[in-house]
Amino acid sequence: MAGQGSHITAMVRSHASGDDEAFYSVALQIAAREARQGHHRLANDIKKAVDSSRSRPRGPLAEVTALPRPRGDIAELVEISNPQERMRDLVVSPELAGQITHVIQEQRQRAVLIEHGFVPMHRLLLEGPPGTGKTLTASVIASELSLPMYTVRLDSLLSKYMGETAAKLRTVFDEAATNRAVYLFDEFDALGGDRSGNDVGEARRILNSFLVFLEGASAESIIIAATNHRAILDRALFRRFDAVLTYSLPSSKQAQTVIRKRLGSLVKGVSLSGLGSCSEGLSHADLVKAAESAAKSALMRGDATVTRADLESALTVRRSASLT
């Protein structure tokens, strides 16, 4: 009965917080327990109910109305979106995919973890070259957890007056404590850059304010900071995050996957092996742009598929541009 009570408590909490995945996860745990006790019909009914609810499409109207409407000071500090990208859309190394999946799983099981006195990972630092999937990862985490994403506008956040910036930072973290969502600080090095040189004073106090707010950040939301320049970040930042995820340029095999995902049937039957010399040094974003350029060339001349020559040409042009 104690185990049943804890499951019910976890389900109520996850339902109250709007965390559907956590709710489903606890329901499946109950189904597994019932199956072990020989109650197979009940277990199957629970599983079918979960599968049916998960597969029910969300209409466009539901997606729009689900978005919160911030008012007051927070409205000018964030941009809110409802991402639809999923893990299958993310092309990264197996190790990195495993780390991201683990974060998502902890969040889905957050009610159970909190019930037993543990806190799920909710402060992440994503670092790596531009265009390698950091912002997409934030979108994937939000989508997989059925949460909105708040992208913090650093241009509105930063002020030459430290008191104003600290107050704005507090506004963002207060919002994160009351409205569960993914909060993305993109191009975070603008805020968290190393201040050990001559640039002290106001900038150092702004960073210290962020560190204080991050240290005490509520586990209600997921705080994600993304940077292209790990080397210039203040060292004090790293120990404040629950996990640091490192991104890199795609391998030759990953490059092929990115191109195929973007072009779909337009590249059906086309061999992409051996394109490494053309794609070397290109980011995921570069590869997508090159694939789109190749597709446009093929479609404008009336072809239904992209040729290997189209891809080689587009990749070469993109690579030359990225090296200049």
Solvent accessible surface area in square Angstrom, and as a share of the most:
residue,aa,sasa,rsa
1,M,191,0.85
2,A,91,0.71
3,G,38,0.37
4,Q,70,0.31
5,G,33,0.32
6,S,34,0.22
7,H,34,0.15
8,I,88,0.45
9,T,50,0.29
10,A,1,0.01
11,M,37,0.16
12,V,93,0.53
13,R,121,0.44
14,S,1,0.01
15,H,135,0.60
16,A,85,0.66
17,S,36,0.23
18,G,43,0.41
19,D,0,0.00
20,D,69,0.36
21,E,18,0.08
22,A,0,0.00
23,F,64,0.27
24,Y,29,0.11
25,S,14,0.09
26,V,1,0.00
27,A,8,0.07
28,L,57,0.28
29,Q,54,0.24
30,I,24,0.12
31,A,0,0.00
32,A,42,0.32
33,R,39,0.14
34,E,18,0.08
35,A,29,0.22
36,R,183,0.67
37,Q,108,0.48
38,G,43,0.42
39,H,91,0.41
40,H,111,0.50
41,R,202,0.74
42,L,87,0.43
43,A,2,0.02
44,N,73,0.38
45,D,75,0.39
46,I,36,0.18
47,K,85,0.36
48,K,139,0.59
49,A,62,0.48
50,V,7,0.04
51,D,87,0.45
52,S,62,0.40
53,S,32,0.21
54,R,104,0.38
55,S,86,0.56
56,R,151,0.55
57,P,120,0.76
58,R,106,0.39
59,G,32,0.31
60,P,111,0.70
61,L,137,0.68
62,A,51,0.40
63,E,44,0.20
64,V,94,0.54
65,T,94,0.55
66,A,69,0.54
67,L,51,0.25
68,P,44,0.28
69,R,201,0.73
70,P,36,0.23
71,R,204,0.75
72,G,60,0.58
73,D,100,0.52
74,I,9,0.05
75,A,46,0.36
76,E,101,0.45
77,L,1,0.00
78,V,8,0.05
79,E,102,0.46
80,I,43,0.22
81,S,46,0.30
82,N,33,0.17
83,P,12,0.08
84,Q,86,0.38
85,E,64,0.29
86,R,70,0.25
87,M,46,0.20
88,R,176,0.64
89,D,61,0.31
90,L,16,0.08
91,V,18,0.10
92,V,23,0.13
93,S,39,0.25
94,P,110,0.69
95,E,126,0.57
96,L,10,0.05
97,A,29,0.23
98,G,40,0.39
99,Q,79,0.35
100,I,0,0.00
101,T,49,0.29
102,H,91,0.41
103,V,1,0.01
104,I,4,0.02
105,Q,95,0.42
106,E,37,0.17
107,Q,0,0.00
108,R,56,0.20
109,Q,59,0.26
110,R,14,0.05
111,A,6,0.05
112,V,34,0.19
113,L,49,0.24
114,I,68,0.34
115,E,61,0.27
116,H,117,0.52
117,G,66,0.64
118,F,130,0.54
119,V,97,0.55
120,P,1,0.00
121,M,38,0.17
122,H,9,0.04
123,R,41,0.15
124,L,0,0.00
125,L,0,0.00
126,L,0,0.00
127,E,14,0.06
128,G,7,0.07
129,P,48,0.30
130,P,84,0.53
131,G,31,0.30
132,T,1,0.00
133,G,13,0.12
134,K,12,0.05
135,T,60,0.35
136,L,58,0.29
137,T,0,0.00
138,A,0,0.00
139,S,11,0.07
140,V,0,0.00
141,I,0,0.00
142,A,0,0.00
143,S,3,0.02
144,E,16,0.07
145,L,0,0.00
146,S,43,0.28
147,L,10,0.05
148,P,23,0.14
149,M,11,0.05
150,Y,1,0.00
151,T,35,0.20
152,V,5,0.03
153,R,87,0.32
154,L,22,0.11
155,D,113,0.58
156,S,27,0.18
157,L,0,0.00
158,L,63,0.31
159,S,23,0.15
160,K,158,0.67
161,Y,124,0.47
162,M,41,0.18
163,G,52,0.50
164,E,85,0.38
165,T,0,0.00
166,A,19,0.14
167,A,58,0.45
168,K,51,0.22
169,L,0,0.00
170,R,135,0.49
171,T,36,0.21
172,V,0,0.00
173,F,16,0.07
174,D,78,0.40
175,E,24,0.11
176,A,4,0.03
177,A,47,0.36
178,T,106,0.61
179,N,62,0.32
180,R,22,0.08
181,A,0,0.00
182,V,0,0.00
183,Y,0,0.00
184,L,1,0.00
185,F,0,0.00
186,D,42,0.22
187,E,113,0.51
188,F,0,0.00
189,D,27,0.14
190,A,54,0.42
191,L,1,0.01
192,G,0,0.00
193,G,5,0.05
194,D,68,0.35
195,R,38,0.14
196,S,86,0.55
197,G,52,0.50
198,N,156,0.80
199,D,80,0.41
200,V,83,0.47
201,G,28,0.27
202,E,77,0.34
203,A,19,0.14
204,R,69,0.25
205,R,114,0.42
206,I,17,0.09
207,L,0,0.00
208,N,60,0.31
209,S,17,0.11
210,F,0,0.00
211,L,8,0.04
212,V,102,0.59
213,F,27,0.11
214,L,0,0.00
215,E,100,0.45
216,G,65,0.63
217,A,16,0.12
218,S,42,0.27
219,A,23,0.18
220,E,48,0.22
221,S,0,0.00
222,I,0,0.00
223,I,1,0.01
224,I,0,0.00
225,A,0,0.00
226,A,1,0.00
227,T,1,0.00
228,N,48,0.25
229,H,94,0.42
230,R,108,0.39
231,A,102,0.79
232,I,85,0.43
233,L,6,0.03
234,D,8,0.04
235,R,210,0.77
236,A,19,0.15
237,L,0,0.00
238,F,46,0.19
239,R,180,0.66
240,R,53,0.19
241,F,15,0.06
242,D,54,0.28
243,A,21,0.16
244,V,44,0.26
245,L,1,0.01
246,T,78,0.46
247,Y,5,0.02
248,S,78,0.50
249,L,75,0.37
250,P,20,0.13
251,S,60,0.38
252,S,54,0.35
253,K,160,0.68
254,Q,34,0.15
255,A,5,0.04
256,Q,46,0.21
257,T,50,0.29
258,V,9,0.05
259,I,2,0.01
260,R,98,0.36
261,K,106,0.45
262,R,115,0.42
263,L,11,0.06
264,G,41,0.39
265,S,89,0.57
266,L,43,0.21
267,V,1,0.01
268,K,159,0.67
269,G,83,0.80
270,V,25,0.14
271,S,68,0.44
272,L,3,0.01
273,S,69,0.44
274,G,60,0.58
275,L,5,0.02
276,G,22,0.22
277,S,82,0.53
278,C,25,0.15
279,S,9,0.06
280,E,110,0.49
281,G,44,0.43
282,L,1,0.00
283,S,8,0.05
284,H,23,0.10
285,A,49,0.38
286,D,25,0.13
287,L,0,0.00
288,V,44,0.25
289,K,105,0.44
290,A,1,0.01
291,A,1,0.00
292,E,42,0.19
293,S,54,0.35
294,A,1,0.01
295,A,10,0.08
296,K,125,0.53
297,S,49,0.32
298,A,0,0.00
299,L,97,0.48
300,M,162,0.72
301,R,118,0.43
302,G,66,0.64
303,D,54,0.28
304,A,82,0.64
305,T,59,0.34
306,V,0,0.00
307,T,57,0.33
308,R,77,0.28
309,A,68,0.53
310,D,18,0.09
311,L,0,0.00
312,E,61,0.27
313,S,67,0.43
314,A,11,0.09
315,L,1,0.00
316,T,71,0.41
317,V,101,0.58
318,R,85,0.31
319,R,74,0.27
320,S,59,0.38
321,A,60,0.47
322,S,55,0.35
323,L,129,0.64
324,T,149,0.87
